[in-house]
């Protein structure tokens, strides 16, 4: 292959690498840890949701904050408001939190705007 033929391949490779780095730069660390968190609706209603955060063993305080952040993102994305009525919230006492398989489970309802 000539240099001219390799140029498009090099550009594509550079774009792929920079796109991956941008996604990593957008991640937020809580208590110095990057948590994996997901939010999903419960019982076919978008208002009621649950958030799972892992690995909670890395930092309980960080997992609480990561879960709160994911819940706020979910409510803003679906309802345009960050108001949440917590059923099992991140501010509960340590013994009342639902933790299983190194995952923290939070539940709430997005409050209407």
C-alpha positions in Angstrom: 0.0 0.0 0.0 1.2 3.5 -0.7 1.2 6.4 1.7 -1.9 7.9 0.1 -3.8 4.6 0.6 -2.8 4.3 4.2 -3.8 7.9 5.1 -7.6 7.2 5.3 -6.9 4.2 7.5 -4.7 6.2 9.8 -7.4 9.0 10.0 -10.1 6.4 10.8 -7.9 4.9 13.5 -7.2 8.3 15.0 -10.9 9.2 15.1 -11.8 5.9 16.8 -9.1 6.4 19.5 -10.2 10.0 20.2 -13.9 9.0 20.4 -13.0 6.4 23.0 -11.0 8.9 25.0 -13.9 11.4 24.9 -16.3 8.9 26.4 -13.8 8.2 29.2 -13.3 11.9 29.8 -17.1 12.3 30.3 -17.2 9.7 33.1 -17.4 11.0 36.7 -15.6 9.5 39.6 -17.4 9.4 42.9 -15.1 9.2 46.0 -12.3 8.5 43.5 -14.1 5.5 41.9 -15.7 5.1 38.5 -19.0 3.2 39.2 -21.2 1.4 36.7 -24.8 2.5 37.2 -28.0 1.9 35.3 -31.5 3.3 35.8 -34.6 1.5 34.5 -38.3 1.9 34.9 -40.4 -0.4 37.1 -43.7 -2.0 36.1 -44.0 -0.3 32.7 -44.3 3.2 34.2 -41.5 5.6 33.5 -42.1 7.5 36.8 -41.1 4.6 39.0 -37.5 3.6 38.6 -34.7 1.7 40.1 -31.0 2.3 39.9 -28.2 -0.3 40.4 -24.7 0.8 41.2 -21.6 -1.4 41.3 -19.1 -2.2 42.7 -20.5 -0.9 46.0 -17.5 -2.6 47.8 -15.2 0.1 46.4 -16.9 2.9 48.4 -20.4 3.0 49.9 -20.4 6.8 49.9 -19.3 6.9 46.3 -21.9 4.3 45.3 -24.6 6.4 47.0 -23.5 9.5 45.1 -23.3 7.7 41.8 -26.8 6.2 42.3 -28.2 9.7 43.1 -26.5 11.1 40.0 -27.9 8.3 37.8 -31.4 8.8 39.2 -31.3 12.5 38.6 -30.2 11.9 35.0 -33.0 9.5 34.5 -35.7 11.9 35.8 -34.3 14.8 33.8 -34.2 12.8 30.6 -37.7 11.5 31.0 -39.5 14.3 32.8 -37.3 17.4 32.6 -37.1 17.6 36.4 -34.6 16.4 39.0 -37.2 16.1 41.7 -37.3 12.6 43.2 -39.5 11.0 45.8 -37.3 8.2 47.2 -38.7 4.9 48.2 -35.2 3.5 48.9 -32.9 6.4 48.6 -29.2 7.0 48.9 -29.5 8.9 52.2 -30.9 5.9 54.1 -29.0 4.5 57.1 -26.3 2.0 56.2 -28.3 -1.0 57.5 -31.4 -0.1 55.5 -29.8 0.1 52.1 -30.4 -2.8 49.7 -27.0 -4.3 48.8 -26.6 -7.7 47.1 -23.9 -9.2 44.8 -21.8 -6.0 45.2 -24.6 -3.8 43.9 -26.5 -1.0 45.6 -30.2 -0.9 44.6 -32.1 2.4 44.9 -35.7 3.0 44.0 -37.8 6.2 43.6 -40.4 8.1 41.7 -39.7 11.0 39.4 -41.8 13.9 40.8 -43.7 15.9 38.1 -42.3 19.3 37.2 
